Amino acid sequence: MRVRSFIGLVVLLMLCISIATASAAAPWKKADENADKGFSKAKNWFNETKKKVEEIKKKVQERREKVFEAWKNHLKAWVNMAKRWVERVQLRVENLHIGDESKQRILEQLQDAKEKLDEIEQEINESQNFTELKYTAQRIREVWIELRQELRSAVQTYAIEKYEEVLERLRQVRDRLEAAGADVTELDEKIDEIDAAVADLENYAGTPEFAEKVKEINGMFREAFEIVKDLAKEVRPVYNTGFVYAYVNGSFELSGNFTSVQIKGEGDISIPDDVVVTSVDTKGVKMIVAKGSFTASGEGNFRILAHGSGELNLNGNGYYRVKESPTSSMTDEIEFEGSETVTFG
């Protein structure tokens, strides 16, 4: 009886253990399955985001490369435009009527700028990243600023030389009016005023005040031209013979038959007394007006104006303009250095 009871108890205990084990195993298995699914889902999401990041990186890199190439091409286009601009300025400078020394100086500045642009173009082509390209872009800005400053200085130098050239022409007109009998006192004062202003203009080269000084000088020239117009109305010389106007720093000899001769300057003059109409010596400057057949000579710095027919021998350096006959045209200024013989009339 006791044996049966014990066996029954064992069977009952085993049954309970089986039930308990079965009950405990079911939740653990379900949790493990859920964990696997969660990890798999997270892994898939990670792979998807990784793929998207790689795609975006690729697009960003492609875009970055496109931006880099676009910037590179833009800078190369700027350099090419700057080169063409320099070439255009060079051509214009070569055709300017200015002194050879000034022209050569401007052309050398332009050539230096062109060489710098060549260097920058090479730097652009060799640039491998944005840092290098950024440095090159900065160099471009510096060269452009420097080039503008140099050309501004060159233009201002050219303006000063043109003023000196116009002033010289104004002196020639003054001399011709004076030789024709006009009172050029007022014009002389204006010429002296302009001369001082042009000389002072060099002190303002490269400064903001330069433009204002230019306006002032332009106003002075306008006033001088008004004086010339008024004097020309009073005296209108008629040239029935040849004519020569010369400036010489050295010596000269003038011979022939003249209706009017004016010699003005500093130095020694030799001329027959009987042909002299007027002789004035002020502030070391001699001015002689003469007419007739004679030979005159001088050594120093002179302006010579002669109407008639004859020959002018020049030695030293300077320039002259000549109207060989009443029907011929007046030449432009002809510069000389050494000996020059001018025949007219």
JOGITA-V910674 format. One record per residue. N is the residue number from 0. RES is the residue in one small letter. D_LAST is the distance of its C-alpha to the last C-alpha in Angstrom with 2 decimals. Layout:
BEGIN
n/res/d_last
N/RES/D_LAST
N/RES/D_LAST
END
This chain:
BEGIN
n/res/d_last
0/m/174.00
1/r/171.93
2/v/170.16
3/r/169.20
4/s/167.85
5/f/165.72
6/i/164.33
7/g/163.48
8/l/161.73
9/v/159.60
10/v/158.65
11/l/157.71
12/l/155.60
13/m/153.70
14/l/153.05
15/c/151.59
16/i/149.37
17/s/148.12
18/i/147.37
19/a/145.66
20/t/143.57
21/a/142.54
22/s/141.62
23/a/139.51
24/a/137.60
25/a/136.29
26/p/133.94
27/w/132.45
28/k/131.59
29/k/129.88
30/a/127.80
31/d/126.65
32/e/125.58
33/n/123.64
34/a/121.93
35/d/120.87
36/k/119.45
37/g/117.57
38/f/116.08
39/s/115.11
40/k/113.42
41/a/111.58
42/k/110.51
43/n/109.18
44/w/107.25
45/f/105.86
46/n/104.74
47/e/103.15
48/t/101.22
49/k/100.21
50/k/98.89
51/k/96.96
52/v/95.50
53/e/94.41
54/e/92.86
55/i/91.02
56/k/89.90
57/k/88.59
58/k/86.75
59/v/85.36
60/q/84.25
61/e/82.62
62/r/80.95
63/r/79.86
64/e/78.35
65/k/76.56
66/v/75.23
67/f/74.13
68/e/72.28
69/a/70.73
70/w/69.48
71/k/68.24
72/n/66.28
73/h/64.89
74/l/63.57
75/k/62.08
76/a/60.37
77/w/58.94
78/v/57.57
79/n/56.04
80/m/54.40
81/a/53.09
82/k/51.63
83/r/49.79
84/w/48.50
85/v/47.23
86/e/45.51
87/r/43.78
88/v/42.60
89/q/41.41
90/l/39.26
91/r/37.72
92/v/37.09
93/e/35.36
94/n/32.84
95/l/32.27
96/h/28.96
97/i/30.67
98/g/30.82
99/d/32.32
100/e/35.17
101/s/36.23
102/k/35.91
103/q/38.04
104/r/40.60
105/i/41.05
106/l/41.37
107/e/43.97
108/q/45.93
109/l/45.96
110/q/47.07
111/d/49.88
112/a/50.99
113/k/51.06
114/e/53.23
115/k/55.60
116/l/55.92
117/d/56.83
118/e/59.54
119/i/60.89
120/e/61.02
121/q/63.13
122/e/65.39
123/i/65.95
124/n/66.93
125/e/69.33
126/s/70.95
127/q/74.68
128/n/75.85
129/f/74.88
130/t/74.74
131/e/72.07
132/l/70.15
133/k/70.40
134/y/68.92
135/t/66.02
136/a/65.41
137/q/65.23
138/r/62.68
139/i/60.55
140/r/60.60
141/e/59.66
142/v/56.73
143/w/55.51
144/i/55.69
145/e/53.91
146/l/51.19
147/r/50.60
148/q/50.37
149/e/47.91
150/l/45.66
151/r/45.91
152/s/44.75
153/a/41.91
154/v/40.80
155/q/40.98
156/t/38.90
157/y/36.31
158/a/36.42
159/i/35.84
160/e/32.79
161/k/31.36
162/y/31.98
163/e/30.17
164/e/27.18
165/v/27.23
166/l/27.76
167/e/24.66
168/r/22.62
169/l/24.46
170/r/23.45
171/q/19.76
172/v/20.42
173/r/22.47
174/d/19.77
175/r/17.31
176/l/20.26
177/e/21.27
178/a/17.95
179/a/18.30
180/g/21.78
181/a/24.08
182/d/27.26
183/v/27.09
184/t/30.51
185/e/32.26
186/l/29.54
187/d/29.67
188/e/33.43
189/k/33.21
190/i/30.75
191/d/33.22
192/e/36.05
193/i/34.45
194/d/33.56
195/a/37.24
196/a/38.55
197/v/36.52
198/a/37.65
199/d/41.21
200/l/41.02
201/e/41.51
202/n/44.98
203/y/45.98
204/a/44.97
205/g/48.04
206/t/49.86
207/p/50.80
208/e/48.93
209/f/45.55
210/a/45.28
211/e/46.11
212/k/43.46
213/v/40.88
214/k/41.90
215/e/41.44
216/i/37.91
217/n/36.98
218/g/38.29
219/m/36.19
220/f/32.99
221/r/34.04
222/e/34.56
223/a/31.14
224/f/29.45
225/e/31.54
226/i/30.29
227/v/26.65
228/k/27.49
229/d/29.11
230/l/26.27
231/a/23.74
232/k/26.03
233/e/25.92
234/v/22.18
235/r/19.79
236/p/16.25
237/v/14.15
238/y/10.42
239/n/9.04
240/t/5.36
241/g/3.79
242/f/6.93
243/v/9.24
244/y/13.00
245/a/15.33
246/y/19.02
247/v/20.52
248/n/24.16
249/g/24.22
250/s/21.85
251/f/18.20
252/e/16.31
253/l/13.06
254/s/11.86
255/g/9.37
256/n/9.24
257/f/9.41
258/t/11.14
259/s/12.70
260/v/13.46
261/q/16.46
262/i/18.31
263/k/21.53
264/g/24.23
265/e/27.10
266/g/27.14
267/d/26.43
268/i/23.31
269/s/22.68
270/i/20.58
271/p/21.50
272/d/23.80
273/d/22.68
274/v/19.21
275/v/20.89
276/v/21.50
277/t/23.49
278/s/25.06
279/v/27.42
280/d/29.50
281/t/31.75
282/k/33.67
283/g/31.94
284/v/28.47
285/k/26.07
286/m/23.41
287/i/21.21
288/v/18.92
289/a/17.09
290/k/14.72
291/g/14.02
292/s/13.30
293/f/14.96
294/t/15.60
295/a/17.20
296/s/19.17
297/g/21.68
298/e/24.35
299/g/25.73
300/n/24.68
301/f/21.43
302/r/19.05
303/i/15.56
304/l/13.32
305/a/10.18
306/h/8.15
307/g/5.68
308/s/3.74
309/g/6.33
310/e/8.82
311/l/11.42
312/n/14.82
313/l/17.30
314/n/21.05
315/g/23.69
316/n/23.46
317/g/21.59
318/y/18.84
319/y/15.24
320/r/13.34
321/v/9.72
322/k/7.91
323/e/5.41
324/s/4.98
325/p/7.64
326/t/10.24
327/s/10.05
328/s/12.34
329/m/12.27
330/t/14.06
331/d/17.42
332/e/18.16
333/i/18.00
334/e/20.70
335/f/20.89
336/e/23.71
337/g/23.58
338/s/20.49
339/e/17.01
340/t/13.71
341/v/10.41
342/t/7.21
343/f/3.81
344/g/0.00
END
